[in-house]
Amino acid sequence: MKRVSIAALLAAALILGHLRLTAAETAKFRYLTAVYFDEKGAGLMLPEGVACDAKGQVLISDTGNDRLLRFTFQNKTVSGGSEIKIPEMSAPSTVQLNSKGEIYALTGKERRIVHLSPEGAFKDVLSFDGVPPPATIVPKSFTIDSADNIYLLDVFSARVLVLNPKGEFQRALALPDDTGFVSNLAVDATGSILVVDSINRRILSAGKDATAFAAIGGDLRESLNTLPTGMTAYKGTIFIVEGSGGSIASFGRDGSFLARQLTEGRKEGSLNHPSQICINDKDEVFIADRDNSRIQVFGLIR
């Protein structure tokens, strides 16, 4: 009887695992709403970044207006839209939140990462303490993991820098010599670093303790139609934003192609040169729809 019970449990686990995999493969985007204006009615201008958290907070890099905007998204409703605008931050692109609600924004002109308090007050600029030569660092993008470690894509030296929550150097991973141009990066729940090679159309991965990147999924030229502009990893799925294509391509954790969703356009539910993407723990998806000067919100339907 005990053997039968164990067998039944194993069978149930296998079935559940299959169902979860199938759910990831068939997850679809359902349009919910869009953000066009701040709380005073001023319109967004070419927003490139968006960050979100489990509390419903949404931070927008309103790039063309040299500011950040803070919204709340709860019960499928957007509220707020207060402005964060400081002299140390111009043309913010990528924006991230850490577990304490602190804000990090990559400035488009100076190419530096500005650190703000949860209230939006300026704290400092990341100094990259202890990073090995070369001294010149040009951030293209960055992300923050659940432990508040910072992962920086340095396009000047073709490497990914890992910093602790204090901004102190931990390690560096060089990109392969045959890499074309890496446009973005993400970190999944296992601590693996993921980057997308826009020129060669491939995903590179480095495990938590790895010392080098390796390609996963093979040549993705048939899966990625245009140059990627953003990416994130969520519940075992890698989502890649195709900028000029106006779509979102999804891949399994092994790099296998799953689906392409959304289309290029101006109507709500379509995208016009999107960039950063963020997904919160409620399966709510926020996409910086840059050339439509809005942030669009979708639900992941499994």
N, C-alpha and C positions, 0 to 999 in steps of 0.2 A: 504494500500500500504506500509505503514511504517512497519507493522508487517511482511509482506512478505519479505521485504528487510532484516530485522533483522534475520528472519528465514534462509534466504539464506546465510547471513554472518556466522551464527552459523554452518550451514551445511558445508560451505566451510572450516571453521576452523577445523571441525572434520575430513574432508577429508584430509586436509593438514597435520594435526597431524598424521593421519594414514599413509600417504605417507612417512613422516619423520621417523616414527617407522620402516616401511618396509625397508627404505633405510638403516637404521642402522643395521637391521637384515641381509641384503643381501650384505653389504659392503665386497668387496673382495680385496685381495692384488695382485697387478700387479707389477712384477719385473721391475725396471728401470735401476739400475746400482749398482756398488760396488766400495768400496775404499780399495785399497791394500797397497798403498805407500804414503809417505810424499812427499813434493815438491822437495826433493833431490833424490828421488828414493829408499829410505830406506823402507823396508817392515814393516808393523804392526806386533806386536807379542802379541797374546792372548788378544785383546782389550775387556774389560768388560763393558765399559760405553760409552754412547753417549747422547748428549744434543743438542737441536735445538731451534731456535727462529723464529719469524715472519719475520726477516730481511734476512733469508737465511743462517744465521750462524750455523755451525755444529761443536761441540766440541767432540773430541774423547778421551776417556781414553785409551791410548796405554799402557796397564798395564804392559806387559812384558818388555817394553822399558823404564819404569819409567818416562813417560812424557804424556803431552796432545798434541793433534794436532788440529789446527783450519783450517776448510775448509769453503767454500761457496758453497751452492747448489741453483742455479737459472736457470730457463728455462731447467730443467731436466739435468743440466750439473754441474759436480763437478769441483771446481778449488781451488787452494791454497794448504794448507798442511803444514803451518808453525808450528814450534815446540815451545812448552812451557815446559821448563824443569828447575826446581829449586831444591835446596838441601832439602827444607822443605817438598817435596812431593815425596814419593816413592810408587811404584805400585798402582797408582790411580785406583779405581774401579768405583764407582758411580760418575757421574759428573752432575752438574746442573748449569743453568744460571738464574739469577734473571732479573727483568724488566729493570735494568740499564746496563745489559750486564756483571755484575760482575760474577766471576766464583767461584764455590764451588766444591771441590773434596774430596771424602773420600779416605784416604790412606789405602792400604791393609795391611801394616805391623804394623803401629802404631795405626790404627783404630781411626783416628782423622779427622776432617773436616777442610781443608785448604781453606782459603778465599783469592782470587786473584782479582786484578783490571781487568777491561775489556781488558787491554793490556797484562795481564798475569803476572804482578808484584805481589810478595808476599805482603799481607796486614797483616793477622793475622791468628791465629787458633781459632776456636770457643771455648770459655771457659765455655759455659753453665752456665752463671751467674744466681744465684738464684734458680737453680734446687734443689728440695728437696732430702733428702737422699734416697738411698745410694749414696755415693760420686762417686763410680765406675760406669762409663758409657761406654758401649761397643756398638758403632753404627754398625748396620748391613746394613742399608740403610737410605736414607733421600730423601725428595723432597721439593720443594719450590712452593708456590701458587702464584697467580697473584698479590697479595699484598705484596709479598716478605717475608711472614712468612715462617719459616723453621719447617718442621715436621721430627722428628728423631726417628727411630726405635731402641730402646735400648734393645738389647737381654739379657743383664745381669740382668735387673730388669723386663723384660717382660712388657714393657710399651712403649707408644708413647709420646714423649716430643714435645711440641709446643713452639717455640721461636719466638719473634718478629724479624723484619729485623736487629736489632742491636745484635741479639743473646741472648737477655734477656728472661728468663723463663716466660711463660704465663700460661700454664696448663700441666697436665700430665693425660693420660688415661691408666689405667692398662688393660692389656689383660685378658680375662676370664681365670679362674683357670684351665679349662680343655683344654686350648690351647696347641697344640703340638709344632710346631716350625714355627714361622712367618718369612718368607724369604724376604718380600718386602712390600711396602706401596705406596699409591697414594692418591691424593686429587682431587675430582671432582669439577666441576664448581659451585656447591652449597656450597662448603666448607666442605663436608662430607669426613671424613678420611676412607680410605679403606685399609685393610690388607688381605693377603692371608695366611691361615694356611696350610702350606705344608703337614704336617703329616695327619691332619684330613680332608684335601681336602674341605675347606669351605672358604667363603669370609665373613669377619667381617666388619661392618660399624658403624661409629659413626658420627651423624649429627654435624653441626657446633657448636651447643650449648649443645651437649650431654655430659654426664659424664661417659658413659660406652659404650662398643661395644656390638653389637648384630649381630648374624649370619643372612645372607640373602641368599636366593637361596637353602637352605638345603644342604644335602650331595652331594658333587660334584665328588664323586669317579668315576662315569661313564663319567663325562665330562672332568676331569683332569687326564690324564693317567700317568703322571710323575711329579716329584717335580718341582714346579714353581720356576723360578729364577728372574723374573722381571714382572712389571705391570705398566699400566698407565690407566687413565680415560680420554675419549675424546668424546665430543658430546653425552653424555648419554650412552656410551658403555664402558665397562671395558675390557681391553685387558690384558691377562695373558700369559707370555712367559713360555713355558715348556722347561726347559733346556735340559735334556737328551732325550726328545722326539722330539726336533727340530721343534716345531709347536707353533702356536699362537691360544689360545682359547679366544673367545669373549663372553661376558655376558651382559645382560641388566642391568639397574641401580638397578633392584630388585633382581639381582643375577641369573636370568634365563639364561640358556645356549642358545647361539645363533648359534655358528659355531666353527669349528676348521679348521685352514688353514696352509698351508706350510707343508713341510715334512723334515725329517732328511736326510742329505746328504752333499756332497761336491760341487756339481755343483751349478752354480749361480741360485738363486731362491730357494735353499734349505738351511737348517741351521744345524750347528753342535755345540751343546751346546751354544745357544744364551743366552744373559743376559739382559742388559738394552734396553728399547725401548723408542722412542720419536716420537711424531706426531706433526707436525706444523700446522698452520692454513690453509695451502694449501692442506691438506690431504696427505702430504708426510710423509712417515714412515721410520724411521732410526732404524736399529736393530744392536746391537753389536753381531756379529757372531763370538764368541770367538775362538772356536777351529778350525775355518777356517781362523783365523787371518785376518778378514776383517770386514768392515761395509757394510751392504747391504741396499739399498734404494728401497722402494716400493711406489706405489701410491694406495690410497684407492679408489676403484671404486664402486660407489653407483648406 
